């Protein structure tokens, strides 16, 4: 991802019990939950980058 590339935020709903587990894991690693999730997601995002055409989905498309 280039430094000037636009960015989008994502969010997801989890059961509170799972959120607490994430929070505890992040605290044990001394990082925010967002960083923990980013680290976990990065290998799959990179895999998608390698196989995808850049900007393949037009803006405004929900993807569902």
MITOR-948061 format. One line per field, with one value per residue (C-alpha): x, y, z; residue number from 0. Coordinates in Angstrom, 2 decimals, m for minus. Example, Ala and Ser with C-alpha at 12.3 -4.5 7.8 and 13.67 -1.06 7.14 Angstrom:
# MITOR-948061
xx	[12.30 | 13.67]
yy	[m4.50 | m1.06]
zz	[7.80 | 7.14]
n	[0 | 1]
This chain:
# MITOR-948061
xx	[0.00 | 1.48 | 1.75 | m0.68 | m3.34 | m6.77 | m7.82 | m11.14 | m12.12 | m13.89 | m15.80 | m17.31 | m19.65 | m18.47 | m19.98 | m18.75 | m17.00 | m14.91 | m14.18 | m12.91 | m10.63 | m9.25 | m8.76 | m6.89 | m4.65 | m3.87 | m3.11 | m0.79 | 1.07 | 1.04 | m0.75 | m4.21 | m6.89 | m6.79 | m3.10 | m3.70 | m6.42 | m4.27 | m1.42 | m3.75 | m5.36 | m2.20 | m1.16 | m4.58 | m4.72 | m1.30 | m2.52 | m5.46 | m3.14 | m1.09 | m4.06 | m6.33 | m6.56 | m6.05 | m9.26 | m11.31 | m14.47 | m15.94 | m16.64 | m20.16 | m20.42 | m21.42 | m19.71 | m22.66]
yy	[0.00 | 3.35 | 6.10 | 8.29 | 5.64 | 6.53 | 4.51 | 3.14 | 2.05 | m1.22 | m2.35 | m5.60 | m6.76 | m9.43 | m11.02 | m9.15 | m12.31 | m12.44 | m8.71 | m9.21 | m12.01 | m9.73 | m6.92 | m9.23 | m10.59 | m7.08 | m5.94 | m8.91 | m7.90 | m4.23 | m3.09 | m1.70 | m4.14 | m2.45 | m3.31 | m6.90 | m7.29 | m5.61 | m8.04 | m11.01 | m9.78 | m8.69 | m12.13 | m12.61 | m9.05 | m9.55 | m12.78 | m10.87 | m8.15 | m10.75 | m12.28 | m9.27 | m6.59 | m3.23 | m1.34 | m4.21 | m3.24 | 0.17 | 2.60 | 2.40 | m1.36 | m3.06 | m6.35 | m8.34]
zz	[0.00 | m0.97 | 1.63 | m0.33 | m0.90 | 0.48 | 3.50 | 4.75 | 8.22 | 8.89 | 11.94 | 13.08 | 15.78 | 18.22 | 21.27 | 24.35 | 25.56 | 22.35 | 22.54 | 26.11 | 24.90 | 22.17 | 24.66 | 27.04 | 24.27 | 23.06 | 26.62 | 27.14 | 23.96 | 24.98 | 21.81 | 20.96 | 19.79 | 16.39 | 16.00 | 17.08 | 14.45 | 11.82 | 12.51 | 12.28 | 9.08 | 7.27 | 5.92 | 4.30 | 3.00 | 1.42 | m0.17 | m1.64 | m2.92 | m4.76 | m6.55 | m7.07 | m9.68 | m7.90 | m7.20 | m8.66 | m6.75 | m7.58 | m4.75 | m3.44 | m4.06 | m0.84 | m1.68 | m0.38]
n	[0 | 1 | 2 | 3 | 4 | 5 | 6 | 7 | 8 | 9 | 10 | 11 | 12 | 13 | 14 | 15 | 16 | 17 | 18 | 19 | 20 | 21 | 22 | 23 | 24 | 25 | 26 | 27 | 28 | 29 | 30 | 31 | 32 | 33 | 34 | 35 | 36 | 37 | 38 | 39 | 40 | 41 | 42 | 43 | 44 | 45 | 46 | 47 | 48 | 49 | 50 | 51 | 52 | 53 | 54 | 55 | 56 | 57 | 58 | 59 | 60 | 61 | 62 | 63]
